[in-house]
């Protein structure tokens, strides 16, 4: 007889995974108990059961808060994926039949950063919905939704600006200065910048930060696509404002040690066309959930 998958291994209940993930997100047993609708003692018993099954400790208590052990950190990624797969499997059968088309817009740099995961997961749970993707600048995307040319759009905006009003914030992270590792572009006077075209919120945020710090600068390289800006960085010809999450060798974050001011956070805003249909609503909920999961893995 063929051996059953997982035979001989303990099967961990999804409720244990869910409680474990919620505790890791809140750093608190008491807060987690409210979110999972269990008493604090019941939550503690769940974690004790999980640790007994695995033979390791997953949390360390520090006063009123808790933090993950190295073993807990290793388990967290698996727990999230298992819960995600369960959600997708159940949604495939229990989600209402939704068909139609969603005209969806996003900034060009989202094409490789966020959209693959969002689109692939949505296609598995809503195979009857066609998503027509439009990549453009943030101001134009907002305008297209208001004109009814798009059903749903994501765009970037600085907190408190007009572009940030009227939509829902689904994600935020710091903008940072980026340059080549070991490079000297940041030392030049005035400091050379590689930025997007006028109207880009990141370009505006960078200029405001430098103006406020009275730091001389000049726009040396302009490209609508972030890949064009990155080329100038790799050649050590300029520095640029990029999201913190995309910085990887051979690029590095530049800060006050390099004579540069903080830029601040940027927001990803989602806006939906009034009277949009069921397909758009379903896709919007999916986008929110995707960014919510991503946000848990980033600082702040």
N, C-alpha and C positions, 0 to 999 in steps of 0.2 A: 504494500500500500504506500502510495506517495505521501511524503511527509507534508503536513499542513504548514502553510506559512506562519511563522512565529511560534510554532509548537515548542513547548518547553520554556518559553519566555513569558514573564508576567504581562498581562494586558492591562494597560493603564486606562482608567475611565476618563472620558472626555471632561467630566466635571472637575477632575483633579487638575488636568491641564489648564482649564479655564481659570480656576481659582489661583493656580500658580502664576499664570500670566498677569492676572489683575493685580496680585500682590506685587509683582515685579514692577508694574507700571506705577502703582501708588506708593510703594515703599512703606506700606502700612497694612497690618492685618485688620485693624478696625475699619479703615476706609474700604478695604476690599470686601469685608463682610457686608457692608451696605450695598455695594454694587452687585454682589452675587446673591443677595437676599438670604444670607445665612448668619447665624450668630457667630461672634468672634471665636467662641470655643469650638464650634463646628468647623470653622475655617482652619483653626489650629490642628484639629484632628485630621482634616484632609491632607494638610502638608506633612503631618507626621506619618500618615499612611503612605504618601508618595515617597518620602525619604526612606521608609522601611522597605518598600518594594525595590528601590534602586540601591539601597545600601550606602547612601551618601547624604550629607546635609546640603540643602539647596539655598538656605538663607542663614544669615548671621544677624542676630538682634543687636541693635545699637540704640539703647534707650527706647524711645517710642517708635523708632523707625527700624526698618530692616534693609539689608542689602544682599545681593546675590553672592554666593560663594563661586569660585571658579567652576565647580560642577554645575551650579545653578545657571551660570552664564552659558555653559555649553548646552544645557537642556532647553533654554529659552527659545533658541532658534527652531529646534525641533517642535516644541510645543506650539509655536505660532503657525508653523507650516501644517501641522496635523489639524489644528482648528480651522485653518483656512481651507484645507482639502475637504474637511467635513462639511463646511458651509457650502462649498461649490457643489459637492455631491448631492446634498439635500436640496439646494436651490434648483438643481437640474430637474427635479421631479415636483417640487412643491411650489416653485415660483409660478405665478400666473403666466399664461401664454401671452407674450408681448411680441408684436411684430411691427415693422415699419422702418423708418430711417431717422437717424439723428445727424444733423449737420453740426459738427463739433469743431471748434477752433481752439488753437493753442499756439503759443510762441514757438518759433522755429527750433530753439534749443531743447524744447521738451520732446522733440521727435525721438531722441535717443535716451533721454534721462528718465522720463516718466511714462510715455505712451505705450511702449511695448508691454509692460506689465499690466497696465490698465486695460488695454484693448484685448489682450489674450485671455485674461480672466473673464471679462465681460462676454466675449465670444463663446466661452464654454458654458456660461449660465444662461445666456440669452441668444441662442443661435439664430433666432428669427429676426434679429434687429441688425440692419446694415448701418455702419457708422461711416459717414463721409467726413474725412479729416481735412481741415484747412489750417495751414501754418502761416502766421502773419505776425506783425508787430502788435504789442498790447493795446495801444490806443485804437488801432483799426479793428481789432477783434471786439472790443467793447462797443464800438460804433456799429458793427455789423449785427450784433445781437439786438441792439436798440432799434435797428432798421428792419429786423425780422429776417435778415439774410442768413443768420445762424441760429440754431436752437439752443446751443449751450457753448460756453467758452470759458477757458482758463486764461488768465493773464497776470502779469506781475505788476505790482504797484508798491510805492512807498507808503508806509502807514500815515494816515491823516490827509492824504492827497485826494483830489476829486476823483481820480480813477479808482481809488480804493473804496469809495462810497457806493452803496447800492448793490453790492455783491456780498458773497459769503467768503470769509477767510477760511481756506481749507489747509493751508500750510504756511509756515514761516521759518526762516533761518537767517543767519547773519550773512551779509555781504562782506567780503574781505578783499584786501589788496593781494594781488598775486603776481609773482615774477619768477624768473628762472633761478633755480638753485645755484648759488654762487655767482649770480649775475650782478651787474652794476647799474642797470637801467634806473633804479630808484635813486641813485646818487646824482643823476644829472640834474642840472638847473636850467630851465624849469623842467620838472619831472614829465617825461613823455607818457601819454596815455594811449591805450588801444581800447576803443569803446565801440558801441553799436551806433546806429544812425540816430539823429535827433528824434526825441520823443520817447526813447527808451528810458524806463525808470531807473535802471542801474546807472546809466550815463549821468542822469540828473543827480542821483544820490552821490555819485563820486565827485561831481563838480561842487555840490553844496558842501560836502565834507572838507574839500580842499580850500574852498573859499572861506569857510568859517575858521579854518586853521591858518589862513593867510599863507598857504603853501603854493608857490608859483607852479603852474603846470601848462602844458599845451597838448592839444589833441593831435597826436602824431599819426595814428592809424584808425581808420573807420571801416567797420564791416558789419553788415546786417546779421551775419551768422557768427556765432561765438568761435567757430573753428578759425575764422579769419583773424580774430583777435588773438587766439591762442598761438597762431603762427608768429605773430610779432613778439609774443612773450618768449617762445622757444628760441627765437633769434636774439634775445636779450636787447630788443630795440625799444621796449616799453613795458609798463605795468598795466594791470587792468582790474576792475572790480568784478569778482566772480562769486557765486554762492560757495559757502564753505565746504559743502558736501562734495564738490566736484574737483577739489584740489588734490592732485596726486603727482608724485615724481614724474618728470624732472622739474615740476613747478613747486613753489612753496608759498606759504602765507607770509606776507609782509605786514609789520605792525609798527607800534610806537618805537621799537628798537631800531627801525629803519627810517624814523622821522616822519611816519605817516599817521594820520588821524583815523579813528574808527569811522566806519561808514554807517553802521546801523543795520537793522533787519530789513528784509524785503518780504512782502506778502504775496502769496499766490491766491488770487481771487477767482471765484467761480460765479458766473452770472447766467441766468436762465431766461429764455424768452418767455414773456407772459403768455399764458394759455397754451404752453407747450404740451404735447401729448404724453401718453403713458411711456412710450419708449424713451423719451427724453428724461422723464422723471426717474425711470429705472437706471438709466446711465448716470444721472447726476448722483444718485444714492451710491452707486458703485464707485464713482470717482471720490466721493467723500470718504468712503471706507478705505480705499487704496491709500489716500494721503494720511488718513488717521494711523494706519499701520506703519507707514513710512516715518511719520513724526515720532513714533515711539522709539525708533532706533537712533534718533538724532538728539544732541544735547539741547537743552532749553525748552 
